[in-house]
Amino acid sequence: MAPAACETIGSFLELTGTKPEDYDLILTGDLGEVGTNILYELMIKEHGIDISSVHGDCGLMIYDRGSQDVHAGGSGCGCSAVVLCSKIMQELSAGKLKKVLFVATGALLSPTRILQGESIPCIAHGILFSGGKNE
């Protein structure tokens, strides 16, 4: 899923003429630790952009990796929904966050493709949330 997230984030930043530091948070679904490291490498290699200072991954945010044996994380849609609808939306409403690029990641699973030994295609949808209290 990291390549799909890389393409979505890189294209969005390039098309909008923005930089990672223009955002309070660039949030991905559930890439986990391995996928997050791959995303950072791909972003630099393919787009020349380092997002590590503003990036968060829902799968890494929802678990305490020091005390929980979670390996690669959990369900991307589950982690995304929990983190986005609880923490992120509250912080946007309270004005703690003003601009969040949320990139939902997912695998397009097909039993036929898997049984044929083909790779699993992935997708990433980007949504820009902006908020904050009006002064």
C-alpha positions in Angstrom: 0.0 0.0 0.0 3.0 2.3 0.4 3.4 2.8 -3.3 -0.2 3.8 -3.7 0.1 6.2 -0.7 3.3 7.6 -2.2 1.7 8.3 -5.6 -1.4 10.0 -4.0 0.6 12.1 -1.6 3.3 13.1 -4.2 0.7 13.9 -6.9 -1.4 15.9 -4.4 1.5 18.0 -3.2 2.8 18.6 -6.7 -0.6 19.5 -8.2 -1.4 21.9 -5.3 2.0 23.4 -5.2 2.3 22.7 -1.5 5.0 21.3 0.7 4.6 18.8 3.7 5.2 21.7 6.2 2.1 23.4 4.9 0.1 20.7 6.7 -0.3 20.0 10.4 -0.5 16.3 9.6 -0.3 13.9 6.6 -2.1 10.8 7.8 -2.2 7.4 6.2 -4.5 4.4 7.0 -2.5 1.5 8.3 0.9 1.1 6.6 2.4 -0.1 9.9 6.1 0.4 10.7 7.4 -1.5 7.6 5.0 0.3 5.2 5.7 3.7 6.7 9.5 3.2 6.2 8.8 2.2 2.6 6.6 5.2 2.1 9.4 7.6 3.3 11.9 5.9 1.0 9.6 6.1 -2.0 8.6 9.7 -1.4 12.2 10.8 -1.4 13.2 8.5 -4.3 10.2 9.3 -6.6 9.2 12.8 -5.6 12.2 14.2 -3.7 9.9 15.0 -0.7 10.5 14.1 2.9 7.2 13.8 4.8 8.5 12.2 8.0 8.2 15.3 10.1 4.4 15.7 9.6 3.4 12.1 8.8 1.3 9.9 11.1 0.0 6.4 10.4 -3.3 5.4 12.0 -2.1 1.8 12.5 0.9 3.1 14.4 -1.1 5.6 16.4 -3.8 3.3 17.7 -1.5 0.7 19.2 1.1 0.8 22.0 3.8 -1.1 20.2 5.9 -1.3 23.3 3.3 -3.3 25.3 1.2 -4.9 22.5 2.4 -7.6 20.1 0.7 -6.2 17.0 3.3 -7.1 14.3 2.0 -5.3 11.2 -0.9 -3.5 12.8 -4.6 -4.0 12.2 -7.3 -3.3 9.6 -6.6 -0.2 7.6 -10.2 0.8 7.5 -10.8 0.1 11.2 -7.6 2.0 12.3 -8.4 4.9 9.9 -12.0 5.2 11.2 -11.1 5.1 14.9 -8.2 7.6 14.7 -9.9 10.0 12.2 -13.3 10.0 13.9 -12.1 10.3 17.4 -8.8 12.1 17.7 -8.3 13.9 14.4 -11.8 15.3 13.9 -11.9 16.5 17.6 -8.5 18.3 17.1 -9.7 19.9 13.9 -12.9 21.1 15.6 -11.0 22.4 18.6 -8.5 24.3 16.3 -5.5 22.2 17.4 -5.2 21.1 13.8 -5.9 23.3 10.9 -4.9 21.3 7.8 -4.8 17.5 7.5 -4.2 15.5 4.4 -5.8 12.1 5.1 -4.8 9.3 2.7 -6.9 6.2 3.2 -5.0 3.1 2.0 -6.4 -0.3 1.1 -5.7 -3.5 -0.8 -8.1 -4.5 -3.6 -8.3 -8.2 -2.5 -9.5 -10.7 -5.0 -9.4 -14.5 -4.3 -8.8 -15.1 -8.0 -5.7 -12.9 -8.2 -4.3 -14.4 -5.0 -4.9 -18.0 -6.1 -3.1 -17.2 -9.4 -0.1 -15.9 -7.5 -0.5 -12.3 -8.8 0.4 -9.2 -6.8 -2.4 -7.5 -4.9 -3.2 -4.1 -6.3 -3.6 -1.3 -3.8 -5.4 2.1 -3.7 -5.1 5.3 -1.8 -7.6 8.1 -1.7 -6.6 11.6 -0.5 -9.0 13.9 1.4 -8.0 17.3 2.6 -9.6 18.4 5.9 -9.3 21.9 7.1 -10.8 23.4 10.2 -10.2 25.3 13.3 -12.2 27.7 15.3 -13.1 31.0 13.7 -11.4 33.8 15.7 
